[in-house]
Amino acid sequence: MKLIVGLGNPGRKYQETRHNIGFEIASALMGPLGSPSIKKRFDGETAEAIYQGQKVLVLCPDTYMNASGTSVRKAVDFFKLDPSGDELLVVCDDLNLPLGRLRFRKEGSAGGQKGLADIIAKLGTNHFSRLRFGIDRPPAEIEVIDFVLSKFAAQHRKVVDDAIGLAVCAALQWVVSGVSHCMNQYNAASPQS
């Protein structure tokens, strides 16, 4: 089983915000996975499918970003997954990357991302794959929390949508080839402009 977790906050008021890019990518995965039915499990919404012979579960926690680890831990325990063994991929926003830049990592700190921090705390390890999606830094006059909970500007939406398409391809490549291959394939790619 391969578990892909898209991070975000539930509810209409958070839709299409920078912090919910993990949810947007998870939603975009549904088409290539054959539009599986959505179920409520593990304190989140899940969809299960087969992709190139691999069982895949996509999970969007309903716990709000800062408590994402509770949902992820339940799914990891249920399926007896080894997070460090290319069985868990967490997809989230990253303030420290240019808009639309993708970066895979196989381990590391949360880098200020609260959802990742909670997952690391709840799993007791930082050894799991993550796909970070660049959302850029906020202008000096805007607080970080206000920035991540705001929507992308209309003129940036094409860059975001193109990068979501690339992130879907990247996540599916991870299912088949693992994080080391994806780091080589995607980390050098330039953001669209």
C-alpha positions, 0 to 999 in steps of 0.5 A, spaced: 500 500 500 502 506 498 499 512 502 499 519 499 497 524 504 494 531 501 495 537 507 490 542 508 484 545 512 477 542 511 471 547 509 469 552 504 472 558 507 479 554 506 478 552 499 483 554 494 488 557 499 495 557 499 495 552 505 490 547 501 495 546 495 495 539 498 488 538 498 488 540 490 493 536 488 489 530 492 483 532 488 487 532 481 489 525 482 482 522 482 482 522 475 488 518 473 486 514 479 480 512 475 475 517 480 475 512 486 469 513 491 471 518 497 470 515 504 470 517 511 476 514 514 482 515 519 479 522 521 479 524 513 477 523 506 480 517 503 480 514 496 483 507 494 485 505 487 490 501 483 495 504 479 500 500 475 499 494 480 500 498 486 494 499 491 494 507 493 490 510 498 489 518 498 488 521 504 486 528 506 485 529 513 479 533 516 483 534 522 485 541 520 493 542 518 496 543 525 493 536 527 494 532 521 498 527 524 492 524 528 489 522 521 496 520 518 498 515 524 491 512 524 492 510 516 499 508 517 497 504 523 491 500 520 495 498 514 502 497 518 506 502 513 513 503 514 514 511 513 521 510 511 520 505 506 517 509 500 510 507 503 508 514 505 508 521 501 506 527 504 504 533 499 504 540 502 505 547 501 512 550 502 513 558 503 521 557 502 520 555 494 518 559 489 511 559 486 510 552 482 517 549 484 516 542 486 521 539 491 521 531 493 525 530 500 526 523 503 526 526 510 528 532 514 525 537 518 518 540 518 521 547 515 516 551 519 510 547 516 505 545 521 502 539 518 508 536 517 511 538 524 505 534 527 506 528 522 513 528 525 511 528 532 505 523 531 509 518 527 516 519 531 520 520 525 522 525 520 524 519 515 518 519 510 517 522 503 514 529 502 513 533 496 513 540 497 509 545 493 512 552 492 507 558 494 513 563 495 514 568 501 509 573 503 510 580 502 513 584 508 507 587 510 503 581 510 503 576 516 505 569 514 498 566 517 494 571 513 498 569 506 498 562 507 490 562 508 489 567 502 488 565 495 492 565 489 492 572 485 488 571 479 494 572 475 498 566 478 493 561 477 495 558 471 502 557 474 499 554 480 494 549 475 500 547 471 504 546 477 499 542 480 498 538 473 506 536 474 505 535 482 500 529 480 505 526 475 510 526 480 506 523 485 504 518 481 511 517 479 513 516 486 508 510 487 512 507 481 519 509 482 520 511 489 522 518 492 530 517 490 528 517 483 523 523 483 528 527 487 532 526 481 527 527 476 523 533 479 527 537 484 531 541 478 525 543 475 524 550 474 518 554 476 513 556 470 513 563 469 
